[in-house]
Amino acid sequence: MKKNKKEIIYYLSNKYNLPLKKVEEMVNYQFKYVSEVITKGKFEGVRIPYFGLFSVNPNRVKHLTKLTKKNKDEA
């Protein structure tokens, strides 16, 4: 059965008798952390237990940097 994020948050809120806002913060925190690590530019891998490893391919970073630099030079 496919559930969307809001349904999962509502279910967890009811199951553990917690406020919706608190459960939503807990669900979103792990992705906020991944976003912060990647935004810093160190491109470290971030593992979320039972979910996966988020990492950045160094060659992709070089390619994007090259494109960005090229676009700035043209402007």
LINGI-V163282 format. One record per pair of residues at least 24 apart in sequence whose ideal C-beta (glycine too) atoms are under 7 Angstrom apart, sorted by the first residue. I is the first residue (numbers start at 1). GAP is how many residues later the second one is. D is the distance in whole Angstrom. If there is no record, write none. Layout:
((I,GAP,D) (I,GAP,D))
This chain:
none
